[in-house]
Amino acid sequence: MGRLKEFRGVRKGFTLIELLVVITIIAILASILFPVFARARERARQSQCLSNMRNILQATAQYSQDFDERFPFWRTPCWVGGPAWLYDAPIPAKLDPHLRNRQIYLCPTTARDWSWPLEGGRTGWGWACGRGYGTHPSIRRFDWLYLTHYGYNEFVQNDAEGYGKYATIKRASEFVIWGDSEAAFFTPWGYNQPWGISPAGIVRRLAFPEAYPPPLDTDPRADEFAARHNGGSILGFADSHAKWFPWRQIRMARPYSPIGPLGGTLRFMICDEVPDARCLRNDFWWW
């Protein structure tokens, strides 16, 4: 009888409280480790994106060598003479002989569907400003359709102020020509416009490649929407190097502007490099 009582006194399994304690510990560990794993995965994707950018920059440099030190040109459709250039091959098509791999234009972090030159993203296919920038519907050149998550500098793209030529750039190691972007090209002017620059001089399409319209710089939730890679974006420079920048540092130097120096370290266009008196005027096109 004593042995039977002893046998009946042996516990089989855990009590409810013990199970709840174990579950709580597992939940705490998961809450600590999952963000770590997520950041590690994103760092791997960021490395792939950095490699993509370096390949694009190399192709751009090779194109420049073949064309008298000029960067690839494509006229924004709503610019003067723009519609005529709708029949010209887009930038990725011009770089294709040097890349031959369209997957290079895809960032593994994002699923955005911006395409060049057909705008297959937020506004559908269009060719006029206001609807988007793309091939005219009458041009059925679907071999020119490139899905891209990187943007080209619109100032360079249009040879504005002669900046389509490498020799015009004063500080190539600080001059951004490619980057993680909300659109197939980014615009380093347009003061306080959602497609342009913020009052602090932040280039919005590069700082907020996952959001349109972008939040204000001062928005408490701006960090949630900012950038693509751990709070930053990968930028490609005219000297062919690429680097990750926190989104708040994607800011124009522009020592001359109607509101004074913008105070950044990066250069995107003439007013970032040259003491041109026009840059002080509110009515200057590049403001």
C-alpha positions in Angstrom: 0.0 0.0 0.0 2.9 2.4 0.8 4.4 1.8 -2.6 1.1 2.4 -4.3 0.7 5.8 -2.5 4.3 6.6 -3.5 3.6 5.8 -7.1 0.4 7.9 -7.1 2.4 10.8 -5.8 4.7 10.9 -8.8 3.8 13.8 -11.2 3.4 13.3 -14.9 3.9 16.5 -17.0 3.9 20.2 -16.2 1.4 22.3 -14.3 -0.5 25.1 -16.1 1.6 27.7 -14.3 4.9 26.1 -15.4 3.6 25.9 -19.0 2.7 29.6 -18.9 6.2 30.5 -17.6 7.9 28.5 -20.4 5.6 30.1 -23.0 6.4 33.6 -21.6 10.1 32.9 -21.7 9.9 31.7 -25.3 7.9 34.8 -26.3 10.4 37.1 -24.7 13.3 35.3 -26.5 11.4 35.5 -29.8 10.7 39.2 -29.4 14.5 39.7 -28.9 15.8 37.4 -31.6 13.3 37.9 -34.5 14.3 41.6 -35.0 18.0 40.5 -34.9 17.3 37.9 -37.6 15.3 40.4 -39.7 18.2 42.9 -39.6 20.6 40.2 -40.5 18.5 39.2 -43.6 18.2 42.9 -44.5 21.9 43.3 -44.3 22.3 40.5 -46.8 19.8 42.1 -49.1 21.6 45.4 -48.7 24.8 43.8 -49.8 23.1 42.5 -52.9 21.7 45.9 -53.6 25.1 47.5 -53.2 26.5 45.0 -55.7 23.7 45.8 -58.1 24.5 49.5 -57.8 28.2 49.0 -58.4 27.3 47.0 -61.6 25.0 49.8 -62.8 27.7 52.4 -62.1 30.3 50.3 -63.9 28.0 50.1 -66.9 27.4 53.8 -66.8 31.2 54.5 -66.7 31.7 52.2 -69.7 29.0 53.9 -71.6 30.6 57.3 -70.8 34.0 56.1 -72.1 32.3 55.0 -75.4 30.6 58.3 -75.9 33.2 61.0 -75.3 32.8 61.1 -71.5 29.1 61.7 -71.6 26.5 60.1 -69.4 23.4 58.5 -70.9 20.9 61.0 -72.1 17.1 60.8 -72.1 14.8 63.8 -72.2 12.0 64.0 -69.6 8.9 64.0 -71.8 7.4 67.3 -70.4 10.6 69.2 -71.0 11.1 71.3 -74.1 11.7 68.9 -77.0 10.8 66.0 -74.7 8.1 64.3 -76.7 10.5 63.8 -79.6 12.7 61.8 -77.2 9.9 59.3 -76.5 11.2 57.5 -79.5 14.7 57.2 -78.1 15.8 54.2 -76.1 15.5 54.7 -72.3 18.6 54.7 -70.1 18.6 51.0 -69.1 18.3 50.0 -72.8 21.4 52.2 -73.5 23.3 50.5 -70.8 22.2 47.0 -71.8 25.3 46.3 -74.0 27.4 46.8 -70.8 25.1 44.9 -68.4 23.0 42.3 -70.3 21.2 41.4 -67.1 17.9 43.1 -66.3 17.9 41.5 -62.8 20.6 44.0 -61.8 17.9 46.7 -61.7 15.9 44.8 -59.0 16.4 45.5 -55.3 15.7 42.3 -53.3 14.2 44.4 -50.4 11.3 46.0 -52.3 8.4 44.8 -54.3 7.6 48.1 -55.9 6.7 47.9 -59.6 8.1 51.1 -61.1 9.2 50.5 -64.6 11.1 52.5 -67.3 10.1 54.0 -69.5 6.5 52.7 -69.1 5.2 53.8 -65.7 3.6 50.7 -64.5 3.4 51.8 -60.9 1.1 54.2 -59.1 -0.5 56.1 -62.1 -0.6 53.6 -64.9 0.9 54.1 -68.3 1.3 57.7 -69.3 3.7 60.0 -71.1 2.8 63.5 -70.0 3.8 65.3 -66.8 1.2 64.9 -64.2 0.4 61.3 -65.3 3.9 60.0 -65.2 6.9 59.6 -67.5 6.8 56.8 -70.0 6.7 55.7 -73.6 3.9 57.1 -75.8 1.1 54.5 -76.2 1.7 54.5 -80.0 5.3 53.1 -79.4 4.9 49.4 -78.7 8.5 48.8 -77.8 8.0 46.4 -75.0 11.6 45.4 -75.3 12.3 48.8 -73.8 10.3 48.0 -70.7 12.6 47.7 -67.7 11.4 47.0 -64.1 13.7 49.1 -62.0 14.0 50.0 -58.3 16.9 52.4 -58.8 16.6 56.0 -60.1 18.9 58.1 -62.4 19.6 61.7 -61.6 17.1 63.7 -63.8 19.5 66.7 -63.9 22.2 64.5 -65.5 19.7 62.6 -67.6 18.6 65.8 -69.4 22.2 67.2 -69.7 21.0 70.2 -67.7 23.5 73.0 -67.6 26.0 70.7 -69.3 26.0 68.1 -66.5 25.5 65.3 -68.9 29.3 65.5 -69.5 31.6 64.1 -66.9 34.1 67.0 -67.1 31.4 69.4 -65.9 31.1 67.8 -62.5 33.5 69.4 -60.0 33.5 66.8 -57.2 32.7 63.4 -58.7 33.1 61.6 -55.4 30.3 63.6 -53.9 28.0 63.8 -56.9 25.1 61.4 -56.9 23.9 60.0 -60.3 22.1 56.8 -59.2 20.3 55.7 -56.1 17.5 53.7 -54.4 14.5 55.6 -55.7 10.8 55.9 -55.5 10.8 56.4 -59.3 12.9 55.6 -62.3 14.7 58.9 -61.9 15.0 61.3 -59.0 14.6 65.1 -59.1 17.1 67.3 -57.1 15.0 70.4 -57.3 11.3 71.3 -56.7 11.4 73.0 -53.3 8.8 71.5 -50.9 7.3 69.3 -53.6 6.6 65.6 -52.9 8.7 64.6 -56.0 11.5 67.1 -55.3 13.3 68.3 -52.2 12.2 69.0 -48.6 12.7 72.4 -46.9 15.8 70.9 -45.3 17.2 69.9 -48.7 16.5 66.2 -48.5 16.0 64.6 -51.9 12.7 62.9 -51.2 12.6 60.2 -53.9 15.9 58.9 -52.5 15.1 59.3 -48.8 11.6 57.8 -49.2 11.8 55.2 -52.0 9.0 53.2 -50.5 6.4 55.9 -50.0 4.6 58.4 -52.2 3.7 61.1 -51.2 6.6 61.1 -48.7 6.1 62.2 -45.1 7.5 65.5 -43.8 11.0 65.4 -42.4 9.6 66.5 -39.1 6.9 63.8 -39.0 7.4 61.6 -35.9 6.7 58.6 -38.0 9.1 59.6 -40.8 11.6 56.9 -39.7 9.0 54.2 -40.3 8.6 55.2 -43.9 12.1 56.3 -44.7 14.6 54.6 -47.0 14.8 51.0 -48.0 17.7 49.4 -46.1 17.8 49.7 -42.3 16.8 53.4 -42.4 19.0 54.4 -45.3 19.4 54.2 -49.1 22.3 53.1 -51.4 23.6 55.9 -53.6 25.9 55.7 -56.6 28.4 58.5 -57.4 29.9 59.9 -60.6 33.3 58.4 -59.7 31.6 54.9 -59.8 31.6 54.2 -56.0 28.5 53.3 -54.1 27.7 53.8 -50.4 24.8 53.5 -47.9 23.5 56.7 -46.4 21.0 57.3 -43.5 18.0 59.0 -45.0 18.5 62.2 -43.1 21.9 62.6 -44.7 20.6 62.4 -48.2 20.7 66.1 -48.3 21.8 68.7 -50.9 24.9 70.8 -50.1 23.5 73.8 -52.1 25.4 76.7 -50.5 23.4 79.1 -52.6 19.6 79.0 -52.4 16.7 81.5 -51.8 16.6 80.4 -48.1 20.4 80.1 -47.6 22.7 77.1 -47.5 20.9 73.8 -47.3 23.8 72.3 -45.4 24.1 68.8 -46.7 27.3 67.0 -47.9 26.0 65.6 -51.2 25.9 67.1 -54.7 23.2 66.6 -57.3 23.2 69.6 -59.7 24.8 73.0 -60.5 23.7 74.8 -57.4 25.5 72.3 -55.2 28.8 73.0 -57.0 29.0 76.4 -58.6 28.6 79.9 -57.0 25.9 80.8 -59.6 23.9 83.9 -58.7 20.8 82.4 -60.3 20.7 79.8 -57.6 19.7 82.6 -55.1 16.5 83.4 -57.1 13.0 82.0 -56.3 12.2 82.0 -60.0 15.2 80.0 -61.0 14.1 76.8 -62.7 16.3 74.7 -60.5 14.6 75.7 -57.3 
